Amino acid sequence: MGNFSGIAADSGLTHVLSSFPQNSEQLLRLLDRIMCSGGALTRGEREAIAAHVSGLNGVAYCVHFHSLFSEVFCGPVAATQDRIRPLLDYADALHEEEAEGISQAFEAATSAGWSDAALYEVVEVCGMFSFINTIVRAAGLAEPDQKPDPQPTAEELEGSYAAMAKVVRGT
């Protein structure tokens, strides 16, 4: 059961944000920039980090979708997670909020060859998904029972966050 009037557990994030539009378009535009802009990490790697952080936050709805998106952009999630393990360890440390652990994970990731730019992008994804996960948890959105069939393509997901912003804006 959803927690806000008119929001059912099987609603989507777009429905939630459309119901409370005051800052939602700007939030989605920032989400689009963080997840889809060029940088040190690929979209699929960022999606894998978003799924991981959502798991740390106990938000199955977001784990479901961002694992799916990561798979679309990068292939099997487990292989992506193995490849970016130092970044996920850094995300774990950021989640735990202990300065020593953050420093150690940062050093381990840079020793493994990840750049400061990549690590900063992890910080952005962690911060964004702390915010998004809070909204999803407050709305009471449930994890979907199954993956979509057919699975979306990378082309279909390109610009998906910006498209959500347009829906929230009502255009």
C-alpha positions in Angstrom: 0.0 0.0 0.0 1.3 3.5 -0.9 1.6 6.1 1.9 0.4 9.2 0.1 -3.2 9.7 -1.0 -3.7 8.5 -4.6 -0.4 6.7 -4.7 -0.7 2.9 -4.7 2.2 0.5 -4.0 2.2 -0.5 -7.7 2.5 3.1 -8.8 5.6 4.4 -10.5 8.1 7.1 -9.5 6.8 9.3 -12.3 3.3 9.2 -10.7 4.7 10.1 -7.3 6.7 13.0 -8.6 3.8 14.2 -10.8 1.7 14.3 -7.6 4.2 16.6 -6.0 5.6 18.6 -8.9 7.1 21.6 -7.0 10.7 20.5 -7.2 10.3 17.2 -9.1 11.2 18.5 -12.6 14.5 19.9 -11.3 15.2 16.7 -9.4 14.7 14.6 -12.6 16.9 17.0 -14.6 19.7 16.6 -12.0 19.1 12.9 -12.1 19.5 12.9 -15.9 22.7 14.9 -15.7 24.2 12.7 -13.0 23.2 9.4 -14.6 23.4 10.2 -18.4 26.1 12.8 -19.0 29.5 11.9 -20.2 32.2 11.3 -17.6 34.6 8.8 -16.2 31.8 6.2 -15.7 29.4 4.8 -18.3 25.6 5.0 -17.8 25.6 1.2 -17.1 28.2 1.5 -14.4 26.3 4.4 -12.8 23.1 2.4 -12.9 24.9 -0.5 -11.2 26.1 1.8 -8.5 22.5 3.2 -8.1 21.2 -0.4 -7.8 23.9 -1.2 -5.2 23.2 2.0 -3.1 19.4 1.3 -3.3 20.1 -2.2 -1.9 22.1 -0.7 0.9 19.1 1.6 1.6 16.7 -1.4 1.4 14.7 0.0 -1.6 13.8 -3.0 -3.7 11.8 -0.9 -6.2 15.0 1.0 -7.2 17.2 -2.1 -7.1 14.8 -3.8 -9.6 14.9 -0.9 -12.1 18.5 0.2 -11.9 19.8 -3.4 -12.1 17.7 -3.8 -15.2 19.0 -0.5 -16.6 22.6 -1.5 -15.8 22.1 -4.8 -17.6 20.7 -3.1 -20.7 23.8 -0.7 -20.9 26.6 -3.0 -19.6 25.5 -6.6 -19.8 25.2 -9.1 -16.9 24.9 -7.2 -13.6 27.3 -9.6 -11.8 30.0 -9.0 -14.3 29.6 -5.2 -14.1 29.7 -5.4 -10.3 32.9 -7.5 -10.4 34.5 -5.0 -12.7 33.6 -2.0 -10.6 34.0 -3.7 -7.2 36.3 -0.9 -5.8 33.7 1.7 -6.6 31.0 -0.3 -4.9 33.2 -0.7 -1.9 33.6 3.1 -1.9 29.8 3.5 -2.1 29.6 1.1 0.9 32.0 3.3 2.9 30.1 6.5 2.0 26.9 4.8 3.2 28.5 3.8 6.5 29.7 7.4 6.9 32.9 6.6 8.8 35.8 8.9 7.7 38.5 6.3 8.1 36.6 3.7 6.0 35.9 6.3 3.3 39.6 7.2 3.1 40.6 3.5 2.9 38.0 2.7 0.2 39.1 5.8 -1.7 42.7 4.7 -1.6 41.8 1.2 -2.6 39.8 2.4 -5.6 42.6 4.8 -6.8 45.2 2.0 -6.3 42.9 -0.2 -8.5 43.2 2.4 -11.2 40.0 4.4 -10.8 40.3 8.2 -11.2 39.2 11.0 -8.8 36.6 11.9 -11.4 35.1 8.3 -11.3 35.1 8.4 -7.5 33.4 11.8 -7.5 30.7 10.4 -9.8 30.2 7.6 -7.2 29.6 10.4 -4.6 27.0 12.0 -6.9 25.2 8.7 -7.5 25.2 7.9 -3.8 23.8 11.3 -2.9 21.2 11.3 -5.6 20.0 7.8 -4.7 19.8 8.6 -1.0 17.3 11.3 -2.0 15.4 9.2 -4.6 15.3 6.1 -2.3 13.8 8.3 0.5 11.0 9.4 -1.9 10.3 5.8 -3.0 10.3 4.5 0.6 8.0 7.4 1.7 5.7 6.7 -1.2 5.6 3.0 -0.3 6.4 1.8 -3.9 6.7 -1.9 -4.2 9.2 -3.9 -6.3 7.5 -5.1 -9.5 6.8 -8.8 -9.7 8.7 -9.3 -12.9 11.0 -7.7 -15.5 9.3 -6.1 -18.5 8.9 -8.4 -21.5 10.3 -7.4 -23.8 13.2 -5.8 -22.0 13.8 -2.2 -23.0 16.7 -1.4 -25.3 19.5 1.1 -24.6 17.9 3.3 -27.3 14.6 3.3 -25.5 16.2 4.2 -22.2 18.3 7.1 -23.7 16.9 10.3 -22.2 14.4 8.4 -20.0 15.1 10.6 -17.0 14.7 13.8 -19.1 11.4 12.3 -20.5 10.2 11.8 -16.9 10.9 15.4 -16.2 8.7 16.4 -19.2 5.9 14.2 -17.9 6.2 15.8 -14.5 6.1 19.3 -16.1 3.1 18.3 -18.0 4.5 18.6 -21.6 
